[in-house]
């Protein structure tokens, strides 16, 4: 069973999909680790700042700026986890009524679109990220580069997950199972 709950099949498909499942787990766990670390760091920093302001009437000057570095990583971690779990924003009410072959074609086209867009962003964001090395936060001498490199992680994981979905769709076309809309909706 994959993380999406479908049967991998057997033979070549299973031998190819098993390592892809491990890659999915690495992406998911790295995203969860980033989320937990950034939330914990932000919470502890703000808690210490509140304590210092209450006790000494003066806090940590950089406590409010550190979010400029941690928030992009929090979002990137969320993107990774959402990509693995299929929790990203999607409108599939119309697609779910298509026949299985048309749904597979749609998945292939969406996966290819995500790959093209994500790789394009990865390739074109280099100058912006390099330029961010010279942008410093006002209270701490840290470059904003460390926040901007989260773009590489976010769009890299989106690319990886789109490639995995594409391979899964091409190698295991029998994985198509009816979707229960009640289980897919997170609204």
CNS distance restraints for C-alpha pairs under 8 A (distance, minus, plus):
assign (resid   1 and name CA) (resid   5 and name CA) 5.50 0.50 0.50
assign (resid   1 and name CA) (resid   6 and name CA) 5.41 0.50 0.50
assign (resid   1 and name CA) (resid   7 and name CA) 4.88 0.50 0.50
assign (resid   1 and name CA) (resid   8 and name CA) 6.07 0.50 0.50
assign (resid   2 and name CA) (resid   6 and name CA) 5.72 0.50 0.50
assign (resid   2 and name CA) (resid   7 and name CA) 6.75 0.50 0.50
assign (resid   2 and name CA) (resid   8 and name CA) 6.80 0.50 0.50
assign (resid   2 and name CA) (resid  21 and name CA) 6.44 0.50 0.50
assign (resid   3 and name CA) (resid  21 and name CA) 7.30 0.50 0.50
assign (resid   3 and name CA) (resid  84 and name CA) 7.90 0.50 0.50
assign (resid   3 and name CA) (resid  85 and name CA) 7.29 0.50 0.50
assign (resid   4 and name CA) (resid  85 and name CA) 7.35 0.50 0.50
assign (resid   6 and name CA) (resid 175 and name CA) 5.51 0.50 0.50
assign (resid   6 and name CA) (resid 176 and name CA) 7.62 0.50 0.50
assign (resid   6 and name CA) (resid 177 and name CA) 7.39 0.50 0.50
assign (resid   7 and name CA) (resid 175 and name CA) 5.95 0.50 0.50
assign (resid   8 and name CA) (resid  13 and name CA) 6.78 0.50 0.50
assign (resid   8 and name CA) (resid  14 and name CA) 5.42 0.50 0.50
assign (resid   8 and name CA) (resid  17 and name CA) 6.83 0.50 0.50
assign (resid   8 and name CA) (resid 172 and name CA) 6.47 0.50 0.50
assign (resid   8 and name CA) (resid 175 and name CA) 6.85 0.50 0.50
assign (resid   9 and name CA) (resid  13 and name CA) 6.42 0.50 0.50
assign (resid   9 and name CA) (resid  14 and name CA) 5.74 0.50 0.50
assign (resid   9 and name CA) (resid 172 and name CA) 6.75 0.50 0.50
assign (resid   9 and name CA) (resid 174 and name CA) 7.79 0.50 0.50
assign (resid   9 and name CA) (resid 175 and name CA) 7.82 0.50 0.50
assign (resid  10 and name CA) (resid  14 and name CA) 4.79 0.50 0.50
assign (resid  10 and name CA) (resid  15 and name CA) 7.57 0.50 0.50
assign (resid  11 and name CA) (resid  15 and name CA) 6.31 0.50 0.50
assign (resid  12 and name CA) (resid  16 and name CA) 6.17 0.50 0.50
assign (resid  13 and name CA) (resid  17 and name CA) 5.96 0.50 0.50
assign (resid  13 and name CA) (resid 171 and name CA) 5.51 0.50 0.50
assign (resid  13 and name CA) (resid 172 and name CA) 6.14 0.50 0.50
assign (resid  14 and name CA) (resid  18 and name CA) 5.97 0.50 0.50
assign (resid  15 and name CA) (resid  19 and name CA) 7.46 0.50 0.50
assign (resid  16 and name CA) (resid  20 and name CA) 6.90 0.50 0.50
assign (resid  17 and name CA) (resid  21 and name CA) 6.22 0.50 0.50
assign (resid  17 and name CA) (resid 168 and name CA) 6.87 0.50 0.50
assign (resid  18 and name CA) (resid  22 and name CA) 6.70 0.50 0.50
assign (resid  19 and name CA) (resid  23 and name CA) 6.37 0.50 0.50
assign (resid  20 and name CA) (resid  24 and name CA) 6.22 0.50 0.50
assign (resid  20 and name CA) (resid 164 and name CA) 6.45 0.50 0.50
assign (resid  21 and name CA) (resid  25 and name CA) 6.34 0.50 0.50
assign (resid  22 and name CA) (resid  26 and name CA) 6.31 0.50 0.50
assign (resid  23 and name CA) (resid  27 and name CA) 6.23 0.50 0.50
assign (resid  24 and name CA) (resid  28 and name CA) 6.07 0.50 0.50
assign (resid  24 and name CA) (resid  84 and name CA) 6.26 0.50 0.50
assign (resid  24 and name CA) (resid 161 and name CA) 7.23 0.50 0.50
assign (resid  25 and name CA) (resid  29 and name CA) 5.95 0.50 0.50
assign (resid  26 and name CA) (resid  30 and name CA) 5.93 0.50 0.50
assign (resid  27 and name CA) (resid  31 and name CA) 6.13 0.50 0.50
assign (resid  27 and name CA) (resid  80 and name CA) 6.33 0.50 0.50
assign (resid  27 and name CA) (resid  81 and name CA) 7.25 0.50 0.50
assign (resid  27 and name CA) (resid  84 and name CA) 7.36 0.50 0.50
assign (resid  27 and name CA) (resid 157 and name CA) 6.75 0.50 0.50
assign (resid  28 and name CA) (resid  32 and name CA) 6.21 0.50 0.50
assign (resid  28 and name CA) (resid  80 and name CA) 6.21 0.50 0.50
assign (resid  28 and name CA) (resid  81 and name CA) 4.94 0.50 0.50
assign (resid  28 and name CA) (resid  84 and name CA) 6.13 0.50 0.50
assign (resid  29 and name CA) (resid  33 and name CA) 5.99 0.50 0.50
assign (resid  29 and name CA) (resid  81 and name CA) 7.80 0.50 0.50
assign (resid  30 and name CA) (resid  34 and name CA) 6.16 0.50 0.50
assign (resid  30 and name CA) (resid  77 and name CA) 7.35 0.50 0.50
assign (resid  30 and name CA) (resid  80 and name CA) 7.99 0.50 0.50
assign (resid  31 and name CA) (resid  35 and name CA) 6.18 0.50 0.50
assign (resid  31 and name CA) (resid  76 and name CA) 7.40 0.50 0.50
assign (resid  31 and name CA) (resid  77 and name CA) 3.96 0.50 0.50
assign (resid  31 and name CA) (resid  78 and name CA) 6.35 0.50 0.50
assign (resid  31 and name CA) (resid  79 and name CA) 7.69 0.50 0.50
assign (resid  31 and name CA) (resid  80 and name CA) 5.29 0.50 0.50
assign (resid  31 and name CA) (resid  81 and name CA) 5.47 0.50 0.50
assign (resid  32 and name CA) (resid  36 and name CA) 6.12 0.50 0.50
assign (resid  32 and name CA) (resid  77 and name CA) 6.34 0.50 0.50
assign (resid  32 and name CA) (resid  78 and name CA) 7.57 0.50 0.50
assign (resid  32 and name CA) (resid  81 and name CA) 6.69 0.50 0.50
assign (resid  33 and name CA) (resid  37 and name CA) 5.97 0.50 0.50
assign (resid  33 and name CA) (resid  77 and name CA) 7.78 0.50 0.50
assign (resid  34 and name CA) (resid  38 and name CA) 5.97 0.50 0.50
assign (resid  34 and name CA) (resid  73 and name CA) 6.80 0.50 0.50
assign (resid  34 and name CA) (resid  74 and name CA) 6.50 0.50 0.50
assign (resid  34 and name CA) (resid  77 and name CA) 5.43 0.50 0.50
assign (resid  35 and name CA) (resid  39 and name CA) 6.04 0.50 0.50
assign (resid  35 and name CA) (resid  73 and name CA) 7.51 0.50 0.50
assign (resid  35 and name CA) (resid  74 and name CA) 5.13 0.50 0.50
assign (resid  35 and name CA) (resid  75 and name CA) 7.95 0.50 0.50
assign (resid  35 and name CA) (resid  77 and name CA) 5.44 0.50 0.50
assign (resid  35 and name CA) (resid  78 and name CA) 6.79 0.50 0.50
assign (resid  36 and name CA) (resid  40 and name CA) 5.92 0.50 0.50
assign (resid  37 and name CA) (resid  41 and name CA) 5.94 0.50 0.50
assign (resid  38 and name CA) (resid  42 and name CA) 5.96 0.50 0.50
assign (resid  38 and name CA) (resid  70 and name CA) 5.69 0.50 0.50
assign (resid  38 and name CA) (resid  71 and name CA) 7.41 0.50 0.50
assign (resid  38 and name CA) (resid  73 and name CA) 7.07 0.50 0.50
assign (resid  38 and name CA) (resid  74 and name CA) 5.97 0.50 0.50
assign (resid  39 and name CA) (resid  43 and name CA) 5.94 0.50 0.50
assign (resid  39 and name CA) (resid  74 and name CA) 7.35 0.50 0.50
assign (resid  40 and name CA) (resid  44 and name CA) 6.00 0.50 0.50
assign (resid  41 and name CA) (resid  45 and name CA) 6.00 0.50 0.50
assign (resid  42 and name CA) (resid  46 and name CA) 6.14 0.50 0.50
assign (resid  42 and name CA) (resid  66 and name CA) 7.67 0.50 0.50
assign (resid  42 and name CA) (resid  67 and name CA) 6.90 0.50 0.50
assign (resid  42 and name CA) (resid  70 and name CA) 7.29 0.50 0.50
assign (resid  43 and name CA) (resid  47 and name CA) 5.95 0.50 0.50
assign (resid  44 and name CA) (resid  48 and name CA) 6.03 0.50 0.50
assign (resid  45 and name CA) (resid  49 and name CA) 6.13 0.50 0.50
assign (resid  45 and name CA) (resid  63 and name CA) 6.12 0.50 0.50
assign (resid  46 and name CA) (resid  50 and name CA) 6.12 0.50 0.50
assign (resid  46 and name CA) (resid  63 and name CA) 6.22 0.50 0.50
assign (resid  46 and name CA) (resid  64 and name CA) 7.75 0.50 0.50
assign (resid  47 and name CA) (resid  51 and name CA) 6.19 0.50 0.50
assign (resid  48 and name CA) (resid  52 and name CA) 6.07 0.50 0.50
assign (resid  49 and name CA) (resid  53 and name CA) 6.07 0.50 0.50
assign (resid  49 and name CA) (resid  59 and name CA) 4.97 0.50 0.50
assign (resid  49 and name CA) (resid  60 and name CA) 5.43 0.50 0.50
assign (resid  49 and name CA) (resid  63 and name CA) 6.62 0.50 0.50
assign (resid  50 and name CA) (resid  54 and name CA) 6.06 0.50 0.50
assign (resid  50 and name CA) (resid  59 and name CA) 6.87 0.50 0.50
assign (resid  51 and name CA) (resid  55 and name CA) 6.04 0.50 0.50
assign (resid  51 and name CA) (resid  59 and name CA) 7.83 0.50 0.50
assign (resid  52 and name CA) (resid  56 and name CA) 5.40 0.50 0.50
assign (resid  52 and name CA) (resid  57 and name CA) 6.73 0.50 0.50
assign (resid  52 and name CA) (resid  58 and name CA) 6.10 0.50 0.50
assign (resid  52 and name CA) (resid  59 and name CA) 4.98 0.50 0.50
assign (resid  52 and name CA) (resid  60 and name CA) 7.51 0.50 0.50
assign (resid  53 and name CA) (resid  57 and name CA) 4.32 0.50 0.50
assign (resid  53 and name CA) (resid  58 and name CA) 4.48 0.50 0.50
assign (resid  53 and name CA) (resid  59 and name CA) 4.54 0.50 0.50
assign (resid  54 and name CA) (resid  58 and name CA) 7.66 0.50 0.50
assign (resid  61 and name CA) (resid 139 and name CA) 6.30 0.50 0.50
assign (resid  62 and name CA) (resid  66 and name CA) 6.18 0.50 0.50
assign (resid  62 and name CA) (resid 139 and name CA) 5.27 0.50 0.50
assign (resid  62 and name CA) (resid 140 and name CA) 6.06 0.50 0.50
assign (resid  63 and name CA) (resid  67 and name CA) 7.63 0.50 0.50
assign (resid  65 and name CA) (resid  69 and name CA) 7.67 0.50 0.50
assign (resid  65 and name CA) (resid 137 and name CA) 7.00 0.50 0.50
assign (resid  65 and name CA) (resid 139 and name CA) 7.37 0.50 0.50
assign (resid  66 and name CA) (resid  70 and name CA) 6.35 0.50 0.50
assign (resid  67 and name CA) (resid  71 and name CA) 5.36 0.50 0.50
assign (resid  68 and name CA) (resid  72 and name CA) 7.18 0.50 0.50
assign (resid  68 and name CA) (resid 144 and name CA) 7.67 0.50 0.50
assign (resid  68 and name CA) (resid 147 and name CA) 6.82 0.50 0.50
assign (resid  69 and name CA) (resid  73 and name CA) 7.18 0.50 0.50
assign (resid  69 and name CA) (resid 144 and name CA) 6.62 0.50 0.50
assign (resid  69 and name CA) (resid 146 and name CA) 6.32 0.50 0.50
assign (resid  69 and name CA) (resid 147 and name CA) 4.25 0.50 0.50
assign (resid  69 and name CA) (resid 148 and name CA) 7.85 0.50 0.50
assign (resid  70 and name CA) (resid  74 and name CA) 6.25 0.50 0.50
assign (resid  70 and name CA) (resid 147 and name CA) 6.64 0.50 0.50
assign (resid  71 and name CA) (resid  75 and name CA) 6.27 0.50 0.50
assign (resid  71 and name CA) (resid 147 and name CA) 7.83 0.50 0.50
assign (resid  72 and name CA) (resid  76 and name CA) 6.13 0.50 0.50
assign (resid  72 and name CA) (resid 147 and name CA) 5.82 0.50 0.50
assign (resid  72 and name CA) (resid 148 and name CA) 7.26 0.50 0.50
assign (resid  72 and name CA) (resid 150 and name CA) 6.19 0.50 0.50
assign (resid  72 and name CA) (resid 151 and name CA) 7.99 0.50 0.50
assign (resid  73 and name CA) (resid  77 and name CA) 6.05 0.50 0.50
assign (resid  73 and name CA) (resid 147 and name CA) 6.68 0.50 0.50
assign (resid  73 and name CA) (resid 150 and name CA) 5.42 0.50 0.50
assign (resid  74 and name CA) (resid  78 and name CA) 6.25 0.50 0.50
assign (resid  75 and name CA) (resid  79 and name CA) 6.18 0.50 0.50
assign (resid  76 and name CA) (resid  80 and name CA) 6.34 0.50 0.50
assign (resid  76 and name CA) (resid 150 and name CA) 6.09 0.50 0.50
assign (resid  76 and name CA) (resid 151 and name CA) 7.13 0.50 0.50
assign (resid  76 and name CA) (resid 153 and name CA) 6.63 0.50 0.50
assign (resid  76 and name CA) (resid 154 and name CA) 4.62 0.50 0.50
assign (resid  77 and name CA) (resid  81 and name CA) 6.34 0.50 0.50
assign (resid  77 and name CA) (resid 154 and name CA) 7.10 0.50 0.50
assign (resid  78 and name CA) (resid  82 and name CA) 5.93 0.50 0.50
assign (resid  79 and name CA) (resid  83 and name CA) 5.96 0.50 0.50
assign (resid  79 and name CA) (resid  88 and name CA) 7.70 0.50 0.50
assign (resid  79 and name CA) (resid 154 and name CA) 6.19 0.50 0.50
assign (resid  79 and name CA) (resid 157 and name CA) 7.99 0.50 0.50
assign (resid  79 and name CA) (resid 158 and name CA) 7.53 0.50 0.50
assign (resid  80 and name CA) (resid  84 and name CA) 6.42 0.50 0.50
assign (resid  80 and name CA) (resid 154 and name CA) 6.37 0.50 0.50
assign (resid  80 and name CA) (resid 157 and name CA) 5.75 0.50 0.50
assign (resid  80 and name CA) (resid 158 and name CA) 6.74 0.50 0.50
assign (resid  81 and name CA) (resid  85 and name CA) 6.14 0.50 0.50
assign (resid  81 and name CA) (resid  87 and name CA) 7.99 0.50 0.50
assign (resid  82 and name CA) (resid  86 and name CA) 5.60 0.50 0.50
assign (resid  82 and name CA) (resid  87 and name CA) 4.58 0.50 0.50
assign (resid  82 and name CA) (resid  88 and name CA) 5.25 0.50 0.50
assign (resid  83 and name CA) (resid  87 and name CA) 6.56 0.50 0.50
assign (resid  83 and name CA) (resid  88 and name CA) 6.17 0.50 0.50
assign (resid  83 and name CA) (resid 157 and name CA) 7.80 0.50 0.50
assign (resid  83 and name CA) (resid 158 and name CA) 6.44 0.50 0.50
assign (resid  83 and name CA) (resid 161 and name CA) 6.41 0.50 0.50
assign (resid  84 and name CA) (resid 161 and name CA) 6.59 0.50 0.50
assign (resid  87 and name CA) (resid 186 and name CA) 7.78 0.50 0.50
assign (resid  92 and name CA) (resid  96 and name CA) 5.92 0.50 0.50
assign (resid  93 and name CA) (resid  97 and name CA) 7.18 0.50 0.50
assign (resid  94 and name CA) (resid  98 and name CA) 7.16 0.50 0.50
assign (resid  95 and name CA) (resid 103 and name CA) 6.34 0.50 0.50
assign (resid  95 and name CA) (resid 106 and name CA) 7.87 0.50 0.50
assign (resid  96 and name CA) (resid 103 and name CA) 7.31 0.50 0.50
assign (resid  96 and name CA) (resid 179 and name CA) 7.16 0.50 0.50
assign (resid  98 and name CA) (resid 102 and name CA) 5.97 0.50 0.50
assign (resid  98 and name CA) (resid 103 and name CA) 5.85 0.50 0.50
assign (resid  99 and name CA) (resid 103 and name CA) 6.25 0.50 0.50
assign (resid 100 and name CA) (resid 104 and name CA) 6.22 0.50 0.50
assign (resid 100 and name CA) (resid 176 and name CA) 6.72 0.50 0.50
assign (resid 101 and name CA) (resid 105 and name CA) 6.33 0.50 0.50
assign (resid 102 and name CA) (resid 106 and name CA) 6.14 0.50 0.50
assign (resid 103 and name CA) (resid 107 and name CA) 6.20 0.50 0.50
assign (resid 104 and name CA) (resid 108 and name CA) 6.18 0.50 0.50
assign (resid 104 and name CA) (resid 169 and name CA) 6.60 0.50 0.50
assign (resid 104 and name CA) (resid 173 and name CA) 7.54 0.50 0.50
assign (resid 104 and name CA) (resid 176 and name CA) 7.90 0.50 0.50
assign (resid 105 and name CA) (resid 109 and name CA) 6.20 0.50 0.50
assign (resid 106 and name CA) (resid 110 and name CA) 6.09 0.50 0.50
assign (resid 107 and name CA) (resid 111 and name CA) 5.96 0.50 0.50
assign (resid 107 and name CA) (resid 165 and name CA) 7.96 0.50 0.50
assign (resid 107 and name CA) (resid 166 and name CA) 7.40 0.50 0.50
assign (resid 107 and name CA) (resid 169 and name CA) 7.45 0.50 0.50
assign (resid 108 and name CA) (resid 112 and name CA) 6.09 0.50 0.50
assign (resid 108 and name CA) (resid 166 and name CA) 5.75 0.50 0.50
assign (resid 108 and name CA) (resid 169 and name CA) 7.05 0.50 0.50
assign (resid 109 and name CA) (resid 113 and name CA) 6.10 0.50 0.50
assign (resid 110 and name CA) (resid 114 and name CA) 6.18 0.50 0.50
assign (resid 111 and name CA) (resid 115 and name CA) 6.18 0.50 0.50
assign (resid 111 and name CA) (resid 162 and name CA) 4.95 0.50 0.50
assign (resid 111 and name CA) (resid 163 and name CA) 6.91 0.50 0.50
assign (resid 111 and name CA) (resid 165 and name CA) 6.80 0.50 0.50
assign (resid 111 and name CA) (resid 166 and name CA) 5.86 0.50 0.50
assign (resid 112 and name CA) (resid 116 and name CA) 6.17 0.50 0.50
assign (resid 112 and name CA) (resid 162 and name CA) 7.31 0.50 0.50
assign (resid 112 and name CA) (resid 163 and name CA) 7.95 0.50 0.50
assign (resid 112 and name CA) (resid 166 and name CA) 7.50 0.50 0.50
assign (resid 113 and name CA) (resid 117 and name CA) 6.08 0.50 0.50
assign (resid 114 and name CA) (resid 118 and name CA) 5.83 0.50 0.50
assign (resid 114 and name CA) (resid 158 and name CA) 7.41 0.50 0.50
assign (resid 114 and name CA) (resid 159 and name CA) 6.78 0.50 0.50
assign (resid 114 and name CA) (resid 162 and name CA) 6.38 0.50 0.50
assign (resid 115 and name CA) (resid 119 and name CA) 5.91 0.50 0.50
assign (resid 115 and name CA) (resid 158 and name CA) 7.64 0.50 0.50
assign (resid 115 and name CA) (resid 159 and name CA) 5.11 0.50 0.50
assign (resid 115 and name CA) (resid 162 and name CA) 6.13 0.50 0.50
assign (resid 115 and name CA) (resid 163 and name CA) 7.06 0.50 0.50
assign (resid 116 and name CA) (resid 120 and name CA) 5.99 0.50 0.50
assign (resid 117 and name CA) (resid 121 and name CA) 6.22 0.50 0.50
assign (resid 118 and name CA) (resid 122 and name CA) 6.16 0.50 0.50
assign (resid 118 and name CA) (resid 155 and name CA) 5.31 0.50 0.50
assign (resid 118 and name CA) (resid 156 and name CA) 7.17 0.50 0.50
assign (resid 118 and name CA) (resid 158 and name CA) 6.84 0.50 0.50
assign (resid 118 and name CA) (resid 159 and name CA) 5.88 0.50 0.50
assign (resid 119 and name CA) (resid 123 and name CA) 6.06 0.50 0.50
assign (resid 119 and name CA) (resid 155 and name CA) 7.43 0.50 0.50
assign (resid 119 and name CA) (resid 156 and name CA) 7.71 0.50 0.50
assign (resid 119 and name CA) (resid 159 and name CA) 6.91 0.50 0.50
assign (resid 120 and name CA) (resid 124 and name CA) 6.05 0.50 0.50
assign (resid 121 and name CA) (resid 125 and name CA) 5.72 0.50 0.50
assign (resid 121 and name CA) (resid 155 and name CA) 7.40 0.50 0.50
assign (resid 122 and name CA) (resid 126 and name CA) 7.11 0.50 0.50
assign (resid 122 and name CA) (resid 151 and name CA) 7.63 0.50 0.50
assign (resid 122 and name CA) (resid 152 and name CA) 6.26 0.50 0.50
assign (resid 122 and name CA) (resid 155 and name CA) 6.67 0.50 0.50
assign (resid 122 and name CA) (resid 156 and name CA) 7.41 0.50 0.50
assign (resid 125 and name CA) (resid 129 and name CA) 6.18 0.50 0.50
assign (resid 126 and name CA) (resid 130 and name CA) 6.02 0.50 0.50
assign (resid 127 and name CA) (resid 131 and name CA) 6.03 0.50 0.50
assign (resid 128 and name CA) (resid 132 and name CA) 6.21 0.50 0.50
assign (resid 129 and name CA) (resid 133 and name CA) 7.01 0.50 0.50
assign (resid 129 and name CA) (resid 145 and name CA) 6.19 0.50 0.50
assign (resid 129 and name CA) (resid 148 and name CA) 5.93 0.50 0.50
assign (resid 129 and name CA) (resid 149 and name CA) 6.66 0.50 0.50
assign (resid 130 and name CA) (resid 145 and name CA) 7.30 0.50 0.50
assign (resid 131 and name CA) (resid 135 and name CA) 7.44 0.50 0.50
assign (resid 132 and name CA) (resid 143 and name CA) 7.01 0.50 0.50
assign (resid 132 and name CA) (resid 144 and name CA) 5.69 0.50 0.50
assign (resid 132 and name CA) (resid 145 and name CA) 4.90 0.50 0.50
assign (resid 132 and name CA) (resid 148 and name CA) 7.21 0.50 0.50
assign (resid 133 and name CA) (resid 143 and name CA) 5.40 0.50 0.50
assign (resid 133 and name CA) (resid 144 and name CA) 6.31 0.50 0.50
assign (resid 133 and name CA) (resid 145 and name CA) 4.82 0.50 0.50
assign (resid 134 and name CA) (resid 143 and name CA) 6.49 0.50 0.50
assign (resid 134 and name CA) (resid 144 and name CA) 7.79 0.50 0.50
assign (resid 134 and name CA) (resid 145 and name CA) 7.94 0.50 0.50
assign (resid 135 and name CA) (resid 143 and name CA) 5.62 0.50 0.50
assign (resid 135 and name CA) (resid 144 and name CA) 5.68 0.50 0.50
assign (resid 135 and name CA) (resid 145 and name CA) 7.53 0.50 0.50
assign (resid 136 and name CA) (resid 140 and name CA) 7.61 0.50 0.50
assign (resid 136 and name CA) (resid 141 and name CA) 6.02 0.50 0.50
assign (resid 136 and name CA) (resid 142 and name CA) 5.63 0.50 0.50
assign (resid 136 and name CA) (resid 143 and name CA) 4.56 0.50 0.50
assign (resid 136 and name CA) (resid 144 and name CA) 5.89 0.50 0.50
assign (resid 137 and name CA) (resid 141 and name CA) 6.19 0.50 0.50
assign (resid 137 and name CA) (resid 142 and name CA) 6.05 0.50 0.50
assign (resid 137 and name CA) (resid 143 and name CA) 6.60 0.50 0.50
assign (resid 137 and name CA) (resid 144 and name CA) 6.84 0.50 0.50
assign (resid 144 and name CA) (resid 148 and name CA) 6.45 0.50 0.50
assign (resid 145 and name CA) (resid 149 and name CA) 6.13 0.50 0.50
assign (resid 146 and name CA) (resid 150 and name CA) 7.39 0.50 0.50
assign (resid 149 and name CA) (resid 153 and name CA) 7.06 0.50 0.50
assign (resid 150 and name CA) (resid 154 and name CA) 6.08 0.50 0.50
assign (resid 151 and name CA) (resid 155 and name CA) 5.97 0.50 0.50
assign (resid 151 and name CA) (resid 156 and name CA) 7.94 0.50 0.50
assign (resid 152 and name CA) (resid 156 and name CA) 5.57 0.50 0.50
assign (resid 153 and name CA) (resid 157 and name CA) 6.01 0.50 0.50
assign (resid 154 and name CA) (resid 158 and name CA) 6.30 0.50 0.50
assign (resid 155 and name CA) (resid 159 and name CA) 6.08 0.50 0.50
assign (resid 156 and name CA) (resid 160 and name CA) 6.23 0.50 0.50
assign (resid 157 and name CA) (resid 161 and name CA) 6.07 0.50 0.50
assign (resid 158 and name CA) (resid 162 and name CA) 6.10 0.50 0.50
assign (resid 159 and name CA) (resid 163 and name CA) 6.17 0.50 0.50
assign (resid 160 and name CA) (resid 164 and name CA) 6.23 0.50 0.50
assign (resid 161 and name CA) (resid 165 and name CA) 6.15 0.50 0.50
assign (resid 162 and name CA) (resid 166 and name CA) 6.05 0.50 0.50
assign (resid 163 and name CA) (resid 167 and name CA) 6.10 0.50 0.50
assign (resid 164 and name CA) (resid 168 and name CA) 6.00 0.50 0.50
assign (resid 165 and name CA) (resid 169 and name CA) 6.06 0.50 0.50
assign (resid 166 and name CA) (resid 170 and name CA) 6.19 0.50 0.50
assign (resid 167 and name CA) (resid 171 and name CA) 5.80 0.50 0.50
assign (resid 168 and name CA) (resid 172 and name CA) 5.50 0.50 0.50
assign (resid 168 and name CA) (resid 173 and name CA) 7.49 0.50 0.50
assign (resid 169 and name CA) (resid 173 and name CA) 5.36 0.50 0.50
assign (resid 169 and name CA) (resid 175 and name CA) 7.73 0.50 0.50
assign (resid 179 and name CA) (resid 183 and name CA) 7.93 0.50 0.50
assign (resid 179 and name CA) (resid 184 and name CA) 7.61 0.50 0.50
assign (resid 180 and name CA) (resid 184 and name CA) 6.59 0.50 0.50
assign (resid 181 and name CA) (resid 185 and name CA) 6.20 0.50 0.50
